[in-house]
Amino acid sequence: MPSFKYLSNFLHSDEKAVAPFQRYPDILIANVEKCLSPNIDILREHGVPVSNIIKLIQSHPQALVARSGRLRKIVEEALEMGFNPKRLMFVHALLALRRLSKSAWECKVDAHKKWGCSEEDVFNAFRTSPFCKMYSKDQIMASMDFFINQMGWLPCLIAKCPLIIGLSLKKRVVPRCFGFSSFVVRRFGGEGGWLRDSKKKFLRRFVMPFKTHAADSDEQSFTVSYLINSVGLSPQSALSASKYVNFESPEKPDKVINLFRKYGFTQIQISSIVRISPLILSFSAEKFFLPKLEFLEAKGISRPEMAKMPSVFPGLLRSNLCKTIMPSYEFFRDLFQSDEKTIQAVKYRPDILGSVEKYVAPNIAILL
């Protein structure tokens, strides 16, 4: 077996030469003169250290069975992208580029662009983690949808930690984000690197400190625990909010939070709303919030636009629909003589839906 003898000599060990054959048995019939030797020479010519070539042989021996012309082209492509041949990341780039056709690459670039990533963001992500481009288009779309629409993260931040796209949404991402998102993101950044932590490390960093803090601060009431685990408040914010709201079961606050999520509010937006107005969770989702959300949507305000309005006008969700919001809307519609202009004004300044009689009407009367 010429290939075994060649690899045994290169690896300086018969034992080490066995691993490549176990991973890729077809290497037994590989042509040493036409494939193995020329390909290894190409890597060495371009400055790839022998130690990294050995790692490549042991982990992905099939990469060295490719036609030497094909490998040379991939090596040159990796160099053009700015990968340093001295680094192990260069080998990772070769493996990724080897498995990606031009059309597959373009498809995945387009998938990222649909979520607002620039081409530079995509290339930077690839340079950071070449294997991130091995994820399927469906996986990219599903993960980007969650991180952007549910978590409110910016595409450029996701690109800084692209490997989180490959994590299981159901088993890892969603449980961690909905339980700890607001608190963790504020303290440790929104790139999501903490999502890649092993279960043991994650518990040590984020769960155990809270348990210790809870024991020391008497934070074991249901309300405080709920505000931390379901809303995403920090222990300090949850303790402060619990002075204004109290509940013994999750039924009512769950309905409020689920309604907001249904209307496109991200977890971070919900956390911000509750932190500013904890009493929000004590109102009826069906009777108090749903009618005003339906009213705004019927007037042509999209759900993503609606979700941003409370950050501009925190009192919007607390305002009475029949006594405040509707009269204010009708006042401006009569003033503008147009529903379209009124909606534009509401999108720009949601606070005009506040008390017209108390603030707006008297000022307009002065001007007139």
C-alpha positions in Angstrom: 0.0 0.0 0.0 2.1 3.0 -1.3 -0.3 5.5 0.3 0.0 4.0 3.8 3.8 3.9 3.5 3.9 7.5 2.3 1.7 8.8 5.1 3.6 6.7 7.7 6.8 8.3 6.6 5.3 11.8 6.6 3.7 11.3 10.1 6.8 9.4 11.4 4.5 6.7 12.8 2.6 3.7 11.6 0.1 4.2 14.4 -0.7 7.8 13.4 -1.0 6.7 9.8 -3.9 4.4 10.7 -6.3 7.3 11.6 -6.6 8.8 8.1 -7.5 5.4 6.7 -10.1 4.8 9.3 -11.7 8.2 8.5 -11.5 7.8 4.7 -10.8 4.3 3.6 -10.5 5.3 -0.1 -7.2 6.9 0.7 -5.8 3.4 0.5 -6.1 3.5 -3.3 -5.0 7.1 -3.7 -2.2 7.8 -6.1 0.7 9.0 -4.2 2.5 10.6 -7.1 -0.5 12.3 -8.6 -2.4 13.3 -5.5 -0.9 13.0 -2.0 2.6 14.1 -2.6 1.8 17.0 -5.0 -1.0 18.3 -2.7 1.2 18.2 0.4 3.9 20.0 -1.6 1.4 22.7 -2.6 0.6 23.4 1.0 4.2 23.5 2.1 5.1 25.8 -0.9 2.5 28.3 0.4 3.8 28.3 3.9 1.4 25.9 5.7 3.3 24.5 8.7 3.9 20.7 8.8 2.0 20.6 12.1 -1.1 21.9 10.4 -0.8 19.6 7.4 -0.6 16.7 9.9 -3.8 17.9 11.5 -5.4 18.1 8.1 -4.3 14.5 7.2 -5.6 13.1 10.5 -9.0 14.9 10.5 -9.9 15.4 6.8 -7.6 13.1 4.7 -10.1 13.3 1.8 -9.0 16.9 1.2 -5.6 15.6 0.0 -7.0 13.2 -2.6 -8.4 16.0 -4.7 -6.7 16.9 -8.0 -3.7 19.0 -7.3 -4.9 21.7 -9.7 -8.2 22.0 -7.7 -6.3 22.2 -4.4 -3.9 24.9 -5.7 -6.9 27.0 -6.9 -8.5 26.7 -3.4 -5.3 27.6 -1.7 -4.9 30.7 -3.9 -8.6 31.7 -3.2 -8.0 31.4 0.6 -4.9 33.6 0.3 -6.9 36.2 -1.7 -9.4 36.3 1.1 -6.7 37.3 3.5 -6.2 34.0 5.4 -2.8 33.5 6.9 -1.3 30.2 5.8 0.6 30.0 9.1 -2.6 29.8 11.0 -4.8 26.7 11.5 -7.7 28.9 10.3 -6.2 28.7 6.9 -6.8 24.9 6.9 -10.4 25.5 8.0 -10.9 27.8 5.1 -9.5 25.2 2.6 -12.0 22.7 4.0 -14.9 25.0 3.7 -14.0 26.3 0.2 -13.5 22.7 -1.0 -17.1 21.8 -0.2 -18.6 25.0 -1.4 -19.5 25.5 -5.1 -19.7 29.1 -6.4 -23.5 28.9 -6.6 -23.8 27.6 -3.1 -21.6 30.4 -1.8 -23.7 33.0 -3.6 -26.9 31.4 -2.3 -25.6 31.7 1.3 -24.4 35.3 0.8 -27.8 36.2 -0.6 -29.5 34.6 2.5 -27.5 36.9 4.8 -28.1 39.9 2.6 -31.9 39.4 2.9 -31.4 40.1 6.7 -29.5 43.3 6.2 -25.9 42.0 6.2 -23.5 43.6 3.8 -21.2 41.6 1.6 -18.3 42.8 3.8 -20.1 41.4 6.9 -20.4 38.0 5.2 -16.8 37.9 4.3 -15.7 39.0 7.7 -17.8 36.2 9.2 -16.2 33.7 6.9 -12.7 34.9 7.8 -13.6 34.6 11.5 -15.2 31.2 11.3 -14.9 29.5 7.9 -17.2 26.6 8.9 -20.1 29.0 9.3 -20.7 28.8 5.6 -21.4 25.1 5.8 -24.8 25.8 7.4 -27.8 25.3 5.1 -29.8 28.2 3.7 -32.8 27.1 5.8 -30.7 27.1 8.9 -29.3 30.6 8.2 -32.8 32.0 7.5 -34.4 30.5 10.6 -31.6 31.6 12.9 -31.4 35.1 11.5 -35.2 35.5 11.8 -35.0 34.6 15.5 -32.0 36.7 16.4 -33.2 39.8 14.5 -37.0 39.7 14.9 -37.2 38.0 18.4 -34.0 39.2 20.0 -33.7 42.6 18.2 -30.0 42.0 17.4 -28.3 43.8 14.6 -27.1 41.8 11.6 -23.5 43.2 11.9 -23.3 41.9 15.6 -24.4 38.4 14.5 -21.7 38.4 11.9 -19.1 38.9 14.6 -20.1 35.5 16.1 -21.4 33.6 13.1 -21.1 30.1 14.7 -24.2 30.8 16.7 -26.2 30.4 13.5 -25.3 26.7 13.6 -26.6 26.1 17.1 -29.9 24.4 17.7 -32.7 26.9 18.1 -35.0 24.5 19.9 -32.5 22.9 22.3 -30.1 25.7 23.1 -30.8 29.1 21.6 -34.4 29.7 22.5 -34.3 28.4 26.1 -31.2 30.5 26.9 -32.4 33.6 25.2 -35.9 33.7 26.6 -34.7 32.9 30.1 -31.7 35.2 30.3 -31.7 37.5 27.2 -32.1 41.0 28.6 -29.9 40.5 31.6 -27.1 38.6 29.8 -27.1 40.9 26.7 -26.8 44.0 28.8 -23.9 42.6 30.8 -22.0 40.5 28.2 -22.9 42.0 24.8 -25.3 41.1 22.1 -23.1 39.1 19.8 -24.3 35.9 21.4 -20.9 34.3 22.2 -22.4 33.1 25.5 -24.8 30.9 23.5 -21.8 28.8 22.5 -20.8 28.1 26.1 -21.1 24.5 27.2 -24.0 23.7 29.5 -21.6 23.5 32.4 -19.9 26.8 31.7 -23.2 28.6 31.0 -24.6 27.4 34.4 -21.4 28.5 36.1 -21.4 32.0 34.5 -25.1 32.9 34.5 -27.2 30.6 36.7 -25.1 29.8 39.8 -24.3 33.5 40.5 -28.0 34.3 40.5 -28.8 31.5 42.9 -26.2 32.8 45.3 -27.5 36.4 44.8 -31.1 35.2 45.4 -30.2 33.5 48.6 -28.4 36.6 49.9 -31.1 39.1 48.8 -34.3 37.3 49.6 -35.3 37.3 45.9 -37.1 33.9 45.9 -40.6 35.4 45.7 -42.6 34.2 42.7 -42.8 37.7 41.3 -39.1 38.4 41.3 -38.3 34.9 39.9 -40.8 35.4 37.2 -39.4 38.9 36.2 -35.9 37.4 36.0 -36.6 34.1 34.2 -39.6 35.0 32.0 -39.2 38.7 31.4 -35.4 38.9 31.4 -34.8 41.5 34.0 -31.6 41.6 36.0 -32.0 40.6 39.7 -31.7 44.3 40.7 -34.3 45.5 38.2 -36.7 42.6 39.1 -36.4 43.5 42.8 -37.2 47.1 42.1 -40.1 46.2 39.8 -41.6 43.9 42.4 -42.4 46.9 44.6 -45.0 48.0 42.0 -46.5 44.7 40.9 -47.2 41.3 42.5 -48.7 38.1 41.2 -48.9 34.6 42.5 -49.3 32.7 39.2 -47.9 33.2 35.7 -51.3 33.1 34.0 -52.0 36.8 33.6 -48.4 38.0 32.9 -47.9 35.1 30.5 -50.9 36.2 28.5 -49.6 39.8 28.3 -46.1 38.6 27.2 -47.5 36.1 24.7 -49.7 38.8 23.2 -46.8 41.2 22.8 -44.7 38.4 21.1 -47.6 37.7 18.8 -47.5 41.3 17.7 -43.8 41.2 17.0 -42.4 42.6 20.2 -38.9 41.2 20.8 -37.8 39.8 24.2 -35.6 42.9 24.7 -38.4 45.3 23.9 -40.8 43.4 26.3 -38.1 43.6 29.1 -37.7 47.3 28.5 -41.4 47.9 28.7 -41.8 46.0 31.9 -38.8 47.6 33.5 -40.3 51.1 32.8 -43.9 50.1 33.6 -44.1 46.9 35.7 -47.9 47.4 36.2 -48.2 46.4 32.5 -48.2 42.8 33.6 -51.2 43.2 35.9 -53.6 44.3 33.1 -55.8 42.0 31.1 -54.2 41.0 27.8 -57.6 40.4 26.1 -59.5 43.4 27.4 -56.9 46.1 27.8 -54.1 45.5 25.3 -55.6 43.5 22.5 -58.2 46.2 21.5 -55.7 49.0 21.2 -53.2 46.8 19.2 -56.0 45.8 16.9 -57.0 49.5 16.5 -53.5 50.5 15.6 -53.1 47.7 13.1 -56.4 48.4 11.5 -55.2 52.0 10.9 -52.3 50.7 8.9 -49.5 50.5 11.5 -47.4 47.3 11.0 -46.6 45.1 13.9 -42.8 45.9 13.8 -43.6 49.6 13.8 -46.1 49.1 16.6 -43.4 47.2 18.7 -41.1 50.3 18.5 -43.7 52.8 19.6 -43.6 52.2 23.4 -39.9 53.1 23.4 -40.9 56.6 22.1 -44.1 56.9 24.1 -44.0 54.6 27.1 -47.5 55.7 28.2 -49.1 54.3 25.0 -49.8 50.8 26.3 -51.2 52.3 29.6 -53.5 54.7 27.8 -57.2 54.0 27.6 -58.3 53.2 24.0 -61.8 54.8 24.2 -61.0 57.8 26.4 -57.5 58.7 25.1 -56.1 57.0 22.0 -59.2 57.1 19.8 -60.2 60.7 20.6 -56.6 61.8 20.0 -56.5 60.0 16.6 -59.8 61.5 15.6 -58.6 65.0 16.6 -55.6 64.8 14.3 -57.5 63.2 11.5 -59.9 66.1 11.6 -56.9 68.5 11.7 -55.0 66.9 8.8 -58.2 65.9 6.9 -56.4 62.6 6.1 -56.0 59.2 7.6 -52.7 58.8 5.8 -51.2 61.9 7.2 -52.4 61.1 10.6 -50.8 57.6 10.5 -47.5 59.2 9.3 -47.6 61.6 12.3 -48.4 58.8 14.7 -45.4 56.7 13.4 -43.1 59.7 13.8 -44.5 60.8 17.2 -46.6 58.1 18.9 -47.0 60.5 21.9 -49.6 62.5 20.0 -52.0 59.7 20.9 -51.7 61.0 24.5 -54.2 63.3 26.1 -55.2 65.8 23.4 -57.5 67.9 25.6 -54.8 68.4 28.3 -51.8 69.2 26.1 -52.3 69.5 22.3 -55.7 71.2 21.9 -54.9 74.2 24.2 -51.6 74.8 22.4 -53.2 74.7 19.0 -55.9 77.0 20.2 -53.2 79.5 21.2 -51.6 79.3 17.7 -55.0 79.8 16.0 
